[in-house]
Every structure is written in C-alpha cells, then in structure tokens.
Amino acid sequence: MRITFLGTGTSCGVPVIGCQCEVCRSADKHDRRLRCSILVETERTRLLVDIGPDFREQILPMPFRRIDGILITHSHYDHVGGMDDIRPYCQFGEINVYADPIARKGMLEMLPYCFAEHRYPGVPAIGLHEIHAGEPMQIGDIGVLPFEVMHGKLPILGYRFGRFAYITDMKTIDDRQAALLDGVEVLVVNALRYKPEHHSHQSVDDAVAFARRMGARRTLLTHVCHDIGLHEEVNRKLPEGVELAYDGQILEI
C-alpha cells in the first residue's frame, strides 16, 4: 500500500496570504503546505482521505485513473472544499464518498446541488454513504477502520488502514477509540504548532505524547501551520521516530 501526502497544511495553508514570516518566505519546498489530504493506493484500489480546496492543484501531477472512494474526516471547508473538482473522475462512474452522520449533514448543507434529487447537468456524480466509528469496511482490496477523535467539541473521524493510521484536527481521543489503534506501526497525526495551546488542535508536544502512548514505530506530523517553524529546523528538534510530513512525501506500508 502506498500513501502519498497531497497536503500537510492547516486551514490557511502555507504560505499564508499576506504573511512575511520566515516560513512563509522560505524557498524550501518542504515549507510549502497545501490543505490536508492523502492518497491511499494499491495496484487495484485508490482512495482519498479528504478533498480540500487545493485538490485540483494536488491531483494534476498524479496519474489520471479511477478514484474508488473518498473518506471524509469532517465537513470543514479545508477538508471538503474541493468536492466539485472531482467531476473529471466521474467519467469512470459514480464517486463514492463516505462520512459520519455529522459530516454527511454538513456536506448536504454546503453542497446541496451535488446531492439534489434532480441534479443540475454537469455536477459531480457522487454517492454519499453514512459510516460509523468502530465499524470496519472494505473498499476494493483496502480494509478501512474509521474511529472517532474529538476536534474540540466536534466528533470527527480518523482512519486506520492495517498498520497505518491517519488523524487530522484531533484535540483528544477517548480510551475506547484509542484501543482501535493497538498495533499501529506508522501513525500520522496533527500538530498545529508548539505554542500557544489551541482549543481544538493538538500542539507538537501533545502529538508526541500521543504517539508515545500509541507505541507507534514511526510518527509523521501533519496539519501544521506556519507558526510551527521551518521544516528543517523542526525536524532536528523532534524526538527519534517523529518527523514532519511534507507535501508530496510517499510512504510504502
């Protein structure tokens, strides 16, 4: 299974419009961060986790072939704002989108024209499916286990694919849901910045502590903002086994 990081930035992306900090002015490609999304692939199956407003830019360099499913963590704009850009892939057939009840409701309200009974010609052909934390599913030859984390007071989904787990926008997780991650070896988890603390996102220290709690062999930090610092400098400070993910990075699981 191959994991490609399409974006590793927070809601504003990096560089932030109008910002002149050293990260936003950096010439290092690792400091350029589009909105969060990954591509999960085998030879037979291709899945997206989230489809943010940068999707068109993210997917253009990738081979053009069928997308078998889109897994939604939650319906905030930076995670679903690229849904309309899925239209070219509908020539392969209807695109199946999977979301929990809260995110499903949010997308119906945000993108009503995509899900209307009598759809406007040319809108993407989407099948919207409700899923629930703790209920495993199979899409092609990829097994998927959704689990719940808390984005402040909002329950959202993370996803486990065998020995790999992916989490964005988490602040906390309860013990029952954390137990669903037993045995995960490669963990991707959000780390907004070092300080100050945020009401709905983990800090770097929170993310490192969570990785240690889960016993992951390798942890990659995502959904980071410009306040975290320069990619190269942050990676030198992080403990062994923890690193910043970057746009375009590929993992073979």
Secondary structure as UniProt FT lines:
FT   STRAND          2..7
FT   TURN            11..12
FT   TURN            17..18
FT   TURN            22..25
FT   HELIX           29..31
FT   STRAND          37..41
FT   STRAND          46..49
FT   TURN            53..54
FT   HELIX           55..59
FT   TURN            60..61
FT   STRAND          69..71
FT   HELIX           77..80
FT   TURN            81..82
FT   HELIX           83..92
FT   STRAND          95..99
FT   HELIX           101..110
FT   HELIX           112..115
FT   TURN            121..122
FT   STRAND          126..130
FT   TURN            133..134
FT   STRAND          137..139
FT   TURN            140..141
FT   STRAND          142..151
FT   TURN            152..153
FT   STRAND          154..161
FT   TURN            162..163
FT   STRAND          164..166
FT   HELIX           175..178
FT   HELIX           179..181
FT   TURN            182..183
FT   STRAND          186..190
FT   HELIX           204..214
FT   STRAND          218..222
FT   HELIX           226..228
FT   HELIX           231..237
FT   TURN            240..241
FT   STRAND          242..244
FT   TURN            247..248
FT   STRAND          250..252
//
